[in-house]
């Protein structure tokens, strides 16, 4: 199977953008106050950072995640349900579990892990659903 033909580049791009939409809602409307309180970054540190660098590199990472998931979903009989399930399993089984290990050793608050890891689980589930539906 030619993987380049099995992956829809527009779906990969849309899924990467979708993670930004979910992240915008997650880290502003839903969990901004507790998240900011838990990460220990001051307003001055936020103001001194480069949004272009942060968002640009984050988008590159989102594209990599989206392409990787699309390659996993390149089988012919994949649909929206299978895609969402694969995204959920990747988010919970790989990302959230790996983050838990890191957060435990770094002595970071588990409440912060819940906010961050659940974002990735939700984002990857949505990403998988989109990739499974838009073939």
FILUM-688568 format. One record per atom (N, C-alpha, C): residue in one letter; y, z, x negated. Coordinates in pm, whole numbers, padded with zeros to 5 digits, always signed. Layout:
BEGIN
aYZX;...
//
This chain:
BEGIN
x-00118+00000-00085;x+00000+00000+00000;x+00124+00000-00089;x+00217-00084-00056;x+00344-00088-00127;x+00435+00020-00068;x+00459+00127-00143;x+00538+00239-00091;x+00681+00200-00059;x+00736+00104-00134;x+00873+00061-00107;x+00884+00002+00033;x+00779-00065+00079;x+00781-00123+00213;x+00754-00019+00321;x+00688+00092+00285;x+00652+00194+00382;x+00765+00293+00408;x+00870+00289+00329;x+00980+00384+00342;x+01103+00310+00394;x+01161+00364+00499;x+01283+00307+00556;x+01403+00370+00484;x+01475+00293+00401;x+01586+00352+00325;x+01698+00406+00414;x+01719+00346+00531;x+01822+00395+00621;x+01783+00529+00681;x+01654+00545+00709;x+01605+00673+00760;x+01617+00781+00652;x+01588+00744+00527;x+01601+00839+00416;x+01746+00884+00403;x+01839+00790+00409;x+01981+00823+00401;x+02024+00910+00519;x+01982+00872+00640;x+02018+00949+00760;x+01961+01091+00754;x+01839+01105+00704;x+01778+01237+00694;x+01853+01324+00594;x+01900+01264+00485;x+01979+01338+00387;x+02111+01384+00450;x+02176+01297+00525;x+02300+01333+00594;x+02273+01443+00696;x+02160+01435+00764;x+02124+01535+00864;x+02119+01675+00803;x+02069+01687+00680;x+02065+01819+00617;x+02206+01875+00598;x+02303+01786+00573;x+02442+01831+00558;x+02498+01879+00691;x+02466+01810+00799;x+02512+01852+00931;x+02452+01989+00965;x+02322+02004+00944;x+02258+02133+00972;x+02315+02241+00880;x+02333+02210+00753;x+02390+02307+00659;x+02531+02347+00697;x+02611+02252+00744;x+02747+02283+00787;x+02748+02381+00902;x+02660+02360+00998;x+02650+02451+01112;x+02593+02585+01066;x+02488+02580+00984;x+02417+02701+00940;x+02507+02795+00863;x+02578+02739+00764;x+02655+02823+00673;x+02801+02840+00714;x+02838+02788+00831;x+02973+02815+00881;x+02966+02882+01018;x+02919+02811+01116;x+02920+02865+01252;x+02817+02976+01274;x+02699+02965+01215;x+02593+03061+01245;x+02587+03181+01152;x+02594+03158+01021;x+02567+03268+00927;x+02672+03285+00817;x+02793+03233+00837;x+02893+03239+00730;x+02921+03382+00684;x+02952+03471+00776;x+02989+03607+00736;x+02877+03681+00664;x+02757+03687+00721;x+02652+03759+00647;x+02616+03690+00515;x+02614+03558+00515;x+02580+03485+00393;x+02682+03512+00283;x+02811+03501+00316;x+02915+03527+00215;x+02909+03671+00165;x+02881+03763+00254;x+02871+03902+00213;x+02753+03928+00121;x+02646+03854+00139;x+02525+03875+00060;x+02524+03802-00074;x+02598+03692-00086;x+02592+03617-00213;x+02682+03675-00320;x+02779+03756-00282;x+02863+03821-00382;x+02959+03729-00453;x+03004+03623-00387;x+03103+03531-00444;x+03235+03556-00376;x+03338+03580-00455;x+03470+03611-00399;x+03539+03483-00351;x+03644+03502-00272;x+03725+03389-00226;x+03783+03313-00346;x+03824+03387-00449;x+03879+03323-00569;x+03774+03236-00637;x+03650+03283-00642;x+03543+03203-00702;x+03514+03079-00619;x+03518+03092-00487;x+03501+02975-00400;x+03614+02876-00425;x+03737+02926-00433;x+03853+02839-00452;x+03850+02770-00588;x+03795+02836-00689;x+03794+02780-00823;x+03681+02678-00844;x+03587+02670-00753;x+03475+02578-00770;x+03515+02437-00729;x+03438+02341-00774;x+03465+02200-00743;x+03382+02157-00623;x+03443+02141-00506;x+03368+02098-00388;x+03304+01960-00408;x+03373+01872-00478;x+03317+01738-00502;x+03186+01748-00581;x+03186+01830-00684;x+03065+01849-00766;x+02954+01914-00684;x+02987+02020-00612;x+02887+02093-00533;x+02829+02004-00424;x+02914+01941-00344;x+02865+01858-00235;x+02799+01730-00287;x+02853+01674-00394;x+02794+01552-00450;x+02654+01576-00503;x+02638+01680-00583;x+02505+01711-00637;x+02410+01759-00528;x+02462+01830-00429;x+02379+01872-00316;x+02330+01751-00237;x+02415+01649-00224;x+02372+01530-00153;x+02265+01454-00231;x+02279+01449-00363;x+02175+01387-00446;x+02043+01462-00426;x+02048+01594-00425;x+01927+01673-00402;x+01870+01645-00263;x+01956+01632-00162;x+01910+01601-00027;x+01844+01463-00021;x+01899+01368-00094;x+01837+01235-00100;x+01699+01241-00165;x+01687+01319-00270;x+01558+01335-00338;x+01456+01398-00242;x+01497+01504-00173;x+01407+01568-00077;x+01366+01471+00034;x+01464+01397+00085;x+01438+01303+00193;x+01343+01193+00148;x+01366+01136+00032;x+01278+01032-00019;x+01138+01086-00044;x+01130+01205-00102;x+01000+01266-00128;x+00923+01287+00002;x+00989+01339+00104;x+00923+01361+00233;x+00885+01226+00296;x+00972+01127+00284;x+00942+00995+00338;x+00818+00935+00271;x+00803+00957+00142;x+00684+00907+00073;x+00558+00978+00122;x+00567+01107+00149;x+00454+01179+00206;x+00421+01129+00346;x+00522+01080+00416;x+00503+01035+00554;x+00485+00883+00564;x+00447+00819+00456;x+00439+00673+00456;x+00311+00617+00515;x+00222+00701+00562;x+00099+00653+00627;x+00135+00580+00756;x+00053+00486+00800;x+00089+00403+00915;x+00097+00475+01049;x+00022+00581+01072;x+00018+00644+01205;x+00107+00766+01219;x+00206+00779+01135;x+00297+00894+01141;x+00393+00876+01258;x+00417+00984+01332;x+00513+00982+01442;x+00607+01102+01428;x+00691+01123+01527;x+00790+01229+01522;x+00726+01367+01512;x+00616+01388+01584;x+00550+01520+01582;x+00487+01546+01445;x+00418+01446+01392;x+00359+01463+01259;x+00467+01484+01154;x+00576+01408+01163;x+00687+01423+01069;x+00749+01562+01075;x+00773+01611+01196;x+00830+01746+01212;x+00734+01851+01158;x+00606+01834+01183;x+00506+01929+01133;x+00502+01928+00981;x+00503+01809+00922;x+00503+01799+00776;x+00629+01863+00717;x+00743+01840+00780;x+00867+01902+00734;x+00863+02053+00745;x+00810+02103+00856;x+00796+02247+00876;x+00705+02308+00769;x+00593+02244+00744;x+00499+02296+00644;x+00558+02288+00502;x+00629+02182+00472;x+00693+02171+00341;x+00802+02278+00326;x+00880+02297+00430;x+00987+02397+00426;x+00934+02538+00414;x+00836+02572+00497;x+00783+02708+00496;x+00685+02732+00382;x+00597+02634+00359;x+00491+02654+00262;x+00531+02632+00117;x+00629+02548+00094;x+00673+02521-00043;x+00808+02585-00072;x+00910+02545+00003;x+01045+02589-00032;x+01063+02738-00004;x+01035+02783+00118;x+01058+02924+00152;x+00971+03016+00067;x+00846+02976+00044;x+00757+03059-00038;x+00805+03065-00182;x+00847+02952-00237;x+00898+02951-00375;x+01027+03032-00385;x+01114+03018-00286;x+01237+03096-00286;x+01208+03245-00277;x+01108+03284-00199;x+01073+03425-00186;x+01035+03484-00321;x+00956+03409-00397;x+00917+03456-00530;x+01041+03475-00618;x+01129+03377-00618;x+01251+03386-00699;x+01338+03503-00653;x+01360+03516-00523;x+01445+03623-00471;x+01386+03760-00502;x+01255+03773-00495;x+01191+03901-00526;x+01214+03940-00672;x+01193+03847-00764;x+01210+03878-00905;x+01357+03897-00943;x+01446+03829-00873;x+01590+03846-00899;x+01648+03966-00826;x+01567+04034-00749;x+01609+04152-00671;x+01721+04116-00574;x+01714+03996-00520;x+01814+03952-00422;x+01773+04005-00284;x+01869+04024-00196;x+01838+04079-00064;x+01748+03985+00018;x+01650+04043+00083;x+01560+03963+00167;x+01635+03904+00286;x+01742+03969+00328;x+01822+03912+00437;x+01885+03779+00392;x+01925+03772+00266;x+01978+03646+00212;x+01868+03541+00208;x+01747+03582+00167;x+01634+03490+00167;x+01610+03436+00308;x+01617+03522+00408;x+01595+03477+00546;x+01696+03370+00587;x+01821+03390+00549;x+01925+03292+00584;x+01900+03161+00510;x+01881+03168+00379;x+01866+03048+00297;x+01735+02975+00324;x+01624+03048+00326;x+01495+02984+00345;x+01481+02925+00484;x+01530+02996+00585;x+01518+02942+00721;x+01603+02817+00738;x+01715+02808+00666;x+01792+02683+00668;x+01705+02568+00620;x+01637+02586+00509;x+01553+02479+00454;x+01436+02445+00545;x+01378+02545+00608;x+01269+02518+00702;x+01319+02435+00819;x+01432+02474+00876;x+01490+02399+00989;x+01532+02259+00944;x+01598+02249+00830;x+01645+02119+00781;x+01529+02025+00752;x+01426+02074+00686;x+01312+01987+00655;x+01232+01950+00779;x+01225+02040+00877;x+01159+02006+01003;x+01234+01893+01072;x+01366+01904+01078;x+01448+01799+01139;x+01439+01670+01058;x+01442+01683+00927;x+01431+01566+00840;x+01298+01495+00864;x+01189+01572+00870;x+01058+01513+00894;x+01049+01445+01030;x+01109+01509+01131;x+01109+01448+01265;x+01182+01315+01264;x+01298+01312+01200;x+01374+01188+01192;x+01296+01081+01116;x+01239+01118+01003;x+01164+01021+00923;x+01038+00973+00995;x+00974+01064+01070;x+00856+01024+01146;x+00889+00933+01262;x+01004+00955+01323;x+01045+00874+01438;x+01100+00738+01398;x+01175+00734+01288;x+01245+00612+01247;x+01168+00544+01135;x+01072+00469+01173;x+00983+00405+01077;x+01020+00264+01061;
//
